[in-house]
Amino acid sequence: MDRKTISGCLIAAALLLSSCSRSKPIVVGSKNFTEQVVLGEVIAQHLEHRLKDPIHRSLDLSGTLLAHQALMSGRIDLYPEYTGTAFTNVLKQQSVSDPAVVLERVRNEYATLRLDWLDPLGFNNSFAIAIRGQDARERHLETLSQAAADPQGFVLGAGYEFLERPDGFAALGAGYNIKWIAAQKSMDLGLLYPALLQKKVSMIAGSVTDGMLSKLDVKVLQDDKAVFPPYQASIVVRTSSEALHPGLKRALQELSGKISPQEMRKMNYAVDAEHKQPSRVASEFLKAKGL
């Protein structure tokens, strides 16, 4: 084989490898609750609109640590995460109340893991410790400190992660000496509000973007001691994935600042209460935003 033929073969092989790498699917992940699945769909559909690469979904990946492990191992290329969750549960840092400080530290620490923490999507999804509205009015409760001073006590319903995470039940207990009149009840997040209204529990640990909060007679008690860190929703993506797909980061950045707390709450409500498919809710949102 002469030099010209060898050179031609090498060029053809390089082009073939380049073509294969460009066609490698981008895998969008999410955790296993309504908001995460909706955000996963928003991201996946937006990338389908912007990029030629195939987009695969790996949604409903259980909890935080499993999603993070999937990202680190390369099983997924990106997923939506919250600053406070990453700060306290992945990086094992003590809670900080300043959103800018938490964002900067998370971004810097994730960079050492070769992960790119993009600018926030536009909303903060902190824990919402809530009770029935009637109970709040009758017991004159506005804050968690007032709830801690109430001798009547409470029965708490919460998701498994809240009960296990250092920034969840442990933080609540460290900041507020609430009287518990029964053991905490672990349940699926979708069952929290029915359990509260049916008086199976008298307090729940929800999220401030829960769709039900704007529709039900429920009172979110103010975290007046700021024991919970800020939870700005963002997209975290592997830097190697950004290098492999040059348009990926630019497309993802188009979503930064685009989702208000009210819009996220509305999308969650559409899935949880109106029983719309997350894919449809995401599509309607992107269309309304001109994306």
N, C-alpha and C positions, 0 to 999 in steps of 0.2 A: 504494500500500500504506500503510495507516494505522499509527500508532505502536504500537498494541496488537498488530497482526499482525507487525510487525518485531520487537518484543520477544519474541513467542512463537517466532519463527523462530530468534532468537539463543539463547534458552534451549534449544530443541530441538537446535541445533548443538552447544552446550556439553555437553549430556548425551550426545550421540552421540560426541563426542571423548573425553569422560571414560570412556565405556563401552569405546571402542576401546583406550585406554591401559591400562585395567585388564585387558584380555584379551591384552595383549602377552605372549608366552611368556617364561618365565624359562629361560635357557639355562645348564645346568650343564656345566662343562668338566672335563677331567682330563688328566694327562700319560699317557704310553704304556707304563706297566708295571702289573703286577698290582695292587699296593696302591692306586695312583691310580685305576684303573678301579673297584675295589671301593668306595673312598671316594666316587667320583662317583656310584655307584649308591645308596649309603647316603644321600647328600645328596638326590639326585633323588627317591627313593622317600619320604623323610621329608617333603619339600616337597609331594609329591602327597597325602600324608595330611593335611597341615595347611592347605594353601592351595587356593583355587578356581582360581587362575591355571593355564593350561597350562604344563607343564614339559617342556622339550626337552633332549635329551642331546647333547653334543658331546665325547664321551670319546675317549681315545687320540690326543691332540693333539701327539704328538711330545714334544720336550724342554721345558725350563724357559723359555727365551726365547720360543719360539713360543707357549706357553701364556700367558705374560705379555703378549705383543703382542696376542693374541686378546682378553684382558681389557681392555687399554687401548683397543683399537679398538671395543669394544662387541660383538664377535662372540659373546662369552660374557659372562654376568653375574657368574659366580663360579667358583672352582675351589679344590681343596685344595692347599696349599703348605706348605713347611717353613721355619722361621725362618732357619736357617743358610744355606739355599739362596738365599733372598731377600737376606739380608745380604751374602753374598760375591759372588753371581752377578748379581743385579739391581741392587743398590745399590753394588756394587764396594767394599765395606768390608773392612778387614783382619780376620781371624778373631779373635773374642772368645769366651772359654770360659764366661762367666757367662750362663746361660739367661735370667735376668730382664733383664739389660742388652740382650741381643740382641733379645728380644721388644719391649722398650720402644722401641729405636731403629727397628726395622722398622715397628712400628705408627705411630710419629711420621712417618717418612719416607714411608710409603705414604699417610698422610693427606694429604700435600701433592700426591699424585697423584690425589686423590679416590677412594682405595680404602680400604675399612674392613677392618682386620686383626682378626678376632674372636679371642676367648679360645681357647687350644689345645684340641684334641680329647681330649688325655689321654695321648699317648705321644710319645716321642722316637725318631726313626728315623735314627740316625747311621750312618755307614759302619762296616761290620764287616769288618775285614781278617782273613781266616780261612785256616787250613791244615788238612790232614788230621789227625785226632786221633792217629793212630799216629805221624806225623812229629813232632807236638808232644811226645809222650811220649818218643820215642827221642832227640830233639834237645834235650829239656828246655827248651822254649820256652813262656813264659807272656805275654810282653810284646813289643811292637814293638821296643823297645830291644834285647832279647835276640835277636830275629830279625836286627837290623842287625849284631849282633856275630858272627853265625853265618857262618863262611867258606864254608859249603856253597852258600849263595845260593838264589835262588828264580826261578821263572817266574810272572809275574803275569797273571791273566786278569781282565778288568774290562769294564764297559759303556763305550760311547763317551763318555758325559758325564763319567764319573769320570776318564777319561784327559785330557779337555780342560778340565775346570773347575779354577779356582785353588784351590778347597777340596778337590780330589780328589787326583790323582796328584802335582801340584805340591806340595801341602801335605805329603803323605806323604814325598816326597823331601827336602823342606826340613827336616823334623823327624827323619827316620831315614835314615841312609846305608846302605840295604839293598843287598846285592850282587845284581844282576840277571844271570842267566846266559844270558838270551835276551831278545829284544824282547818288550814287553808285547803281549798278545793281546787285541784288542777283539772282544767277542762279545755276543750278545743276553743279557740278564740271566737269562733262563730256562735258559741253557746253562752258567751258572757252576758250579753244583754237580756236574752230570754231568762237566764237564771236569776238575774237581778230583778227583773220585773215580776217574775213568778215567786219571788221572795225565798228562793233557795239559798241565796247569799245576800248580804246587805251592803257589800262593797266589791267593786271589781277593779282590776288593773287593765284598762284598755289603752288606746292610743288616741292622741288628739285629732288624728285625721279619720277616726272611725266615722263612717257615714251615719250611723245611728244616733250620734250625739246631737245632730241638728234636727232630729225628727222625734225624739222621745223626751219624756219628762225626766231627765237625768241631770244631775249636778256634778260637774268636775270640780273637785276640791283643789284649791290653789296650793302648789308646792312652795309655801312661803319661806322655807329654809333652803330652797334650791338644791335638794339632795340628788336630783336627777340631772345628768349632763345634757347638753344640747344634742339633738339628733337630726342634723341636717342631712337630707337624702342626697346622695351623689352616686355617680357611676364609677366603679373601680375596674380598671382594665389592665391586662398584662402588657408590659412595654414590648415584649417580643411580638405580640399580636399586632400592636400598632406598627411595628417595623415591617411585618409581613403584609399588612393591608394599609398602604399609605393614606388612604382616604378615611380610615376608620375613626381616628381621633377627631378630625374636623367634623365629621357627621355627628359624633356623639356630643361634641361641644355645642351643637345647635340646640340641644335640649336643656342646656344649663340655664337656670332662671326662668324656665318656661312653665313650671307647674306650681300654681299657688296652693296654699293650704285648702282654700275653698274648692278648688278644682280637684284636688286629690280626694277630699272628703266626698265630693259629688260622684267621682268614679267609683270609690269604694261602696257607696250606697247603691249605685246602679247594679253592682254585682251581688252584694249581700242581701238587699231588700227587693230589688226589682228583678233579680235572677237573670240578668243579662250576661252573656258570655264575655269574659275578659277581653277576648280578641275584638269583639264588636265595640266595647267601651273604649279600647285603645284606638281603634280606627276612627271613631267619632271624635275623640279628643284631637288626634292629629289633623283631621280634616278641618276642625274648627280653628286650629292654630295655623292653618296654611302650611302644614308640614307633610 
